[in-house]
């Protein structure tokens, strides 16, 4: 996971070059002691308004930050009257940006625990589905080659960066940018196997050595991304659409609905591919016993090549959806969820695609629901604790070898 820098706003205002500031007033009178928190791009800070109602927080770089006014620190009968108490802030051409909250008289409403639970559960399902896309690709590669590919995180990042390149930098239509990103992801998977992994397999390199190569490849790709794209976070078109579609207590945006719909359709297509097509059945055969599959006339290298292409496409698609879920595109975004991807694969059962799906849903739900009780920074740790507990009682994972699907 990316490291999070914590700081007090009053200290960061002078420490950093860029500053977010605002002024909190009600009926022309300044409000002192109102709590303001800021987070984004691996940075967190908090401060309070001074006697003049002013606050300022310094940040290390220009990026998109989420600023929250704690309504519990407002006087009785005063609420945020326009918009929400949480706002996204971006810098323009200057080193300063202003964030203002409009206050008025009103009754502060609270969300019930049940409504929060339902909203978090839907968010967790959305996160679990996009996590499943990446986890299934990783599981297929492990099942057919035995390789724990740590560079899978950079394949996730690659898809999002390509959409950023063609959809934002080149200003192409979003549908075209996504299509090109998936095609380039497929080409990346084909190229990695052709240039690196197949020659190493032919030389009989052991799995431990292959894993070390994947770690080195991960580092090389990640810092190459940083060199060309920088260390800031960028937004894809439509990433900040409001959640104005309501189903009872659940508020979703069109992006959320599209993300879950695409994930479900793609996962169903992958299931059909593995269970009903000749290549899918060959993939399962290679996963169970490569030597026997080769003796039966299956071209093992061809199957592995197809798996690498499919895994890269699924990873690229997961990266695009992850960029909308976060939201934001950064050079290390895939690495931020790498441990969760491995946790999902291990929890469901190593080498089982359907197990990776089940494990991903569990991890996604737990990560989001745990924020009802745990600090947000602890939610990923909680998912890994669940993984450890499950493996203590069922080391092969939830599905294990009983239902190996590639």
Secondary structure, DSSP 8 states (H G I E B T S, - for coil): ----EEEEHHHHHHHSSEEEEEE-EETTEE--S-EEEEEETTEEEEEE--TTSEEEEEESSS--EEEEE-GGGS-TTEEEEES-SEEEE---SSSEEE---EEEE-------HHHHHHHHHHHHHHHHHHHHHHHHHHHHHHHHH----TTHHHHHHHHHHHHIIIIIIS---HHHHHHHHHHHHHHHHHHHIIIIIHHHHHTT--HHHHHHHHHHHHHHHHHHHHHHH-SS-B--TTTT----EEETTEEE-HHHHHHHHHHHHHHHHHHHHHHHSHHHHHHHHHHH-HHHHHHTT--HHHHHHHHHHHHHHHHHHHHHHHHHHHT-B-TTHHHHTHHHHHHHHHHH-TT-HHHHHHHHHHHHHHHHHGGGTS-GGGHHHHHHHHHHHHHHH-TT-SSGGGG---
